[in-house]
Amino acid sequence: MSNLTNLEFVGLDISGKNYLSWVLDAEMHLNAKGLGETIKENSDASMQDRAKAMIFIRHHLDRGLKDEYLTVKEPFELWKMLKERYDHQRTVILPKARYDWLHLRLQDFKTVSEYNSVMFKISSQLLLCGEKITDEDMLEKTFFTFHASNIVLQQQYREKGFTKYSQLISCLLVAEQNNELLMKNHEARPTGSIPFSEANGVSYHNENTRGRGRGRGRGRGHGRNRGYNPGRGQNRHGGYNFKNKGYHRKGENSGAKHDKEKRENHPKNIESICYRCGMTGHWECTCRTAKHLVDLYQASLKEKGKNIESNNVLMNDDFDITHLDVEDYLGPIDKKD
């Protein structure tokens, strides 16, 4: 009973759409079991063999067909009834198979394997309906339906002189697989995207990290390269080293990237002084102090500079101060006893 519960091939549908394939499967399995004579007319098969054949055929029928042919007990009669009922499928399938064959084109499929599958399906349907498709027909159908952009490729395949359709499909499948690998390699690393060598990366890293000391990023010559000046005010990294404090103002003789690093690496315990208004906490380029306050501050700087200059002159120790009396202006004065 366990063998009967498992179908050895797809059962016959009540619509009969798979009748042609079902007939081939049922006939081959009956011959393999030694029951092929039971479905032939005037057969001398034993009663036991006819019963086995009947059980096998009914097991591979749709449930509705089993109920319709419940009274039939001979396998030959059941086989003949099914043929009379569904044999017209040949005349139904044939026009559709011819239409599919006429419009079959290689260029309409994304892959060669899909085209090959449909090719064999259509040719099998035509063969079941009595029309044989040869290897020459398949080769010509494939050559004539190449894409227009592959004219040269189609001519090259023709010159190889294939005599079997399977040989052509094997070559097409190999070429398709190679093209897929080529495209994957190209997408993984497109043209012009060669990575830098490891040696260049190490040199670049060492060049950037060389000469960094306590004054890193501040351009004041601290660290191992202190005092290095290969050019006119130019250091080894292409920047400039100035001793004048005024040249270190942000926005003067420095780029935006250098200024950003200078702000990030500036010690927190040293507050920035604005040279425009004199306040701390911001740079001159970001100063938002009112103009009249800026003018007052600049004027005070000028006055402060004058006072310092005069004080330096008066407090100079080398300056000779001469004491003058009244006689130096009015002449000698007679003294009375």
ZIUR-V413066 format. One record per residue. N is the residue number from 0. RES is the residue in one small letter. NEAR is the number of other ideal C-beta (glycine too) atoms within 10 Angstrom. Layout:
# ZIUR-V413066
n: [N/N]
res: [RES/RES]
near: [NEAR/NEAR]
This chain:
# ZIUR-V413066
n: [0/1/2/3/4/5/6/7/8/9/10/11/12/13/14/15/16/17/18/19/20/21/22/23/24/25/26/27/28/29/30/31/32/33/34/35/36/37/38/39/40/41/42/43/44/45/46/47/48/49/50/51/52/53/54/55/56/57/58/59/60/61/62/63/64/65/66/67/68/69/70/71/72/73/74/75/76/77/78/79/80/81/82/83/84/85/86/87/88/89/90/91/92/93/94/95/96/97/98/99/100/101/102/103/104/105/106/107/108/109/110/111/112/113/114/115/116/117/118/119/120/121/122/123/124/125/126/127/128/129/130/131/132/133/134/135/136/137/138/139/140/141/142/143/144/145/146/147/148/149/150/151/152/153/154/155/156/157/158/159/160/161/162/163/164/165/166/167/168/169/170/171/172/173/174/175/176/177/178/179/180/181/182/183/184/185/186/187/188/189/190/191/192/193/194/195/196/197/198/199/200/201/202/203/204/205/206/207/208/209/210/211/212/213/214/215/216/217/218/219/220/221/222/223/224/225/226/227/228/229/230/231/232/233/234/235/236/237/238/239/240/241/242/243/244/245/246/247/248/249/250/251/252/253/254/255/256/257/258/259/260/261/262/263/264/265/266/267/268/269/270/271/272/273/274/275/276/277/278/279/280/281/282/283/284/285/286/287/288/289/290/291/292/293/294/295/296/297/298/299/300/301/302/303/304/305/306/307/308/309/310/311/312/313/314/315/316/317/318/319/320/321/322/323/324/325/326/327/328/329/330/331/332/333/334/335/336]
res: [m/s/n/l/t/n/l/e/f/v/g/l/d/i/s/g/k/n/y/l/s/w/v/l/d/a/e/m/h/l/n/a/k/g/l/g/e/t/i/k/e/n/s/d/a/s/m/q/d/r/a/k/a/m/i/f/i/r/h/h/l/d/r/g/l/k/d/e/y/l/t/v/k/e/p/f/e/l/w/k/m/l/k/e/r/y/d/h/q/r/t/v/i/l/p/k/a/r/y/d/w/l/h/l/r/l/q/d/f/k/t/v/s/e/y/n/s/v/m/f/k/i/s/s/q/l/l/l/c/g/e/k/i/t/d/e/d/m/l/e/k/t/f/f/t/f/h/a/s/n/i/v/l/q/q/q/y/r/e/k/g/f/t/k/y/s/q/l/i/s/c/l/l/v/a/e/q/n/n/e/l/l/m/k/n/h/e/a/r/p/t/g/s/i/p/f/s/e/a/n/g/v/s/y/h/n/e/n/t/r/g/r/g/r/g/r/g/r/g/r/g/h/g/r/n/r/g/y/n/p/g/r/g/q/n/r/h/g/g/y/n/f/k/n/k/g/y/h/r/k/g/e/n/s/g/a/k/h/d/k/e/k/r/e/n/h/p/k/n/i/e/s/i/c/y/r/c/g/m/t/g/h/w/e/c/t/c/r/t/a/k/h/l/v/d/l/y/q/a/s/l/k/e/k/g/k/n/i/e/s/n/n/v/l/m/n/d/d/f/d/i/t/h/l/d/v/e/d/y/l/g/p/i/d/k/k/d]
near: [4/5/7/10/7/7/9/14/14/11/19/22/15/14/11/18/14/16/21/18/15/20/18/13/16/22/13/12/16/21/12/10/14/12/20/17/17/23/24/12/7/5/16/7/19/11/7/8/19/19/16/18/26/21/11/18/22/17/15/17/20/14/9/11/20/13/9/14/17/9/5/17/11/15/26/19/13/19/21/14/14/21/13/8/14/21/13/12/18/15/9/13/17/16/10/12/22/15/11/15/18/10/9/18/14/20/11/12/16/7/12/20/13/12/19/21/12/15/21/13/12/20/21/15/21/19/13/18/18/8/13/8/19/10/14/12/14/20/19/13/19/23/15/10/16/19/12/7/8/13/10/8/13/17/11/10/18/14/8/9/7/19/9/12/22/10/14/21/20/14/13/20/14/11/13/12/11/10/10/11/9/10/10/9/10/10/8/8/10/8/6/5/7/7/8/8/9/8/8/10/11/10/11/11/10/9/11/10/9/12/18/14/13/9/15/15/16/16/20/17/17/15/14/9/16/12/7/14/13/7/9/6/12/13/17/13/14/7/13/16/16/14/9/6/9/8/14/15/16/16/12/12/13/17/10/8/8/17/17/12/15/18/12/8/12/13/9/5/5/8/11/15/14/20/15/19/20/16/14/10/9/16/17/15/12/12/14/8/14/9/8/8/13/15/11/13/16/13/10/11/11/9/9/10/9/9/10/9/9/9/10/9/8/8/8/8/4/4/8/4/5/5/5/7/8/8/9/9/7/8/7/6/8/4/5/3/2]
